[in-house]
Amino acid sequence: MVRQKYRRLKSMLWGFSVLKDEQIKAINELEEKTGVTLLAFSGINISNAELTKEDLESIQKLEKELGLSLVAVSVD
């Protein structure tokens, strides 16, 4: 299994937050008060994953089958 050598890129990925009940309640209360919908996001530090040629081909095949884009990352 040969891994390709390339520069590791570090970045921040943002996604919907996993919230506790009290956080949801506080957000809901503020939404009612302001009349707007609030979305909660959290960031995680990531780097690009090191993939073998076979791994990359498997990911690309699944992307094609599912009709979407996949991003392979390592969570720092």
C-alpha positions in Angstrom: 0.0 0.0 0.0 1.7 3.2 -1.2 0.6 6.5 0.1 1.1 9.6 -2.1 3.2 12.3 -0.5 1.8 15.8 -0.5 1.6 18.8 1.7 -0.8 18.6 4.7 -3.3 21.4 4.6 -4.8 22.5 7.9 -8.2 24.2 8.0 -11.4 24.7 10.0 -14.5 22.9 9.0 -17.9 24.2 10.2 -21.0 22.1 10.8 -24.2 22.1 12.7 -23.6 22.0 16.5 -24.5 19.1 18.7 -26.5 20.8 21.4 -27.5 20.0 24.9 -31.2 20.4 26.0 -30.5 23.6 27.9 -28.7 25.1 24.9 -31.6 24.2 22.7 -34.0 25.8 25.2 -32.0 29.0 25.3 -31.8 29.3 21.5 -35.6 28.6 21.2 -36.3 31.3 23.7 -34.2 33.8 21.8 -35.8 32.8 18.6 -39.3 33.5 20.0 -38.2 36.8 21.4 -36.5 38.0 18.2 -38.8 36.3 15.6 -35.9 34.8 13.7 -34.5 31.3 13.2 -31.1 30.8 14.6 -28.7 28.1 13.3 -25.9 26.8 15.6 -22.5 26.0 14.1 -19.3 24.7 15.6 -15.8 24.4 14.1 -13.4 21.5 14.2 -9.7 21.6 13.1 -9.0 19.3 10.2 -6.2 18.3 7.8 -6.5 16.6 4.5 -6.3 12.8 4.9 -3.5 10.8 3.5 -5.0 8.3 1.0 -3.7 5.4 -1.0 -4.5 5.3 -4.7 -7.0 2.6 -3.9 -8.7 4.6 -1.2 -9.1 7.6 -3.5 -10.5 5.4 -6.2 -13.0 3.9 -3.8 -14.1 7.4 -2.6 -14.5 8.6 -6.2 -16.6 5.5 -7.1 -18.9 6.1 -4.1 -19.2 9.8 -5.0 -20.3 8.8 -8.4 -22.8 6.2 -7.1 -24.3 8.6 -4.6 -24.2 11.8 -6.7 -22.4 13.9 -4.1 -19.0 15.0 -3.1 -17.0 13.5 -0.2 -14.0 15.0 1.5 -11.5 12.8 3.3 -10.1 14.6 6.4 -8.1 13.9 9.6 -9.6 15.5 12.6 -6.8 17.3 14.6 
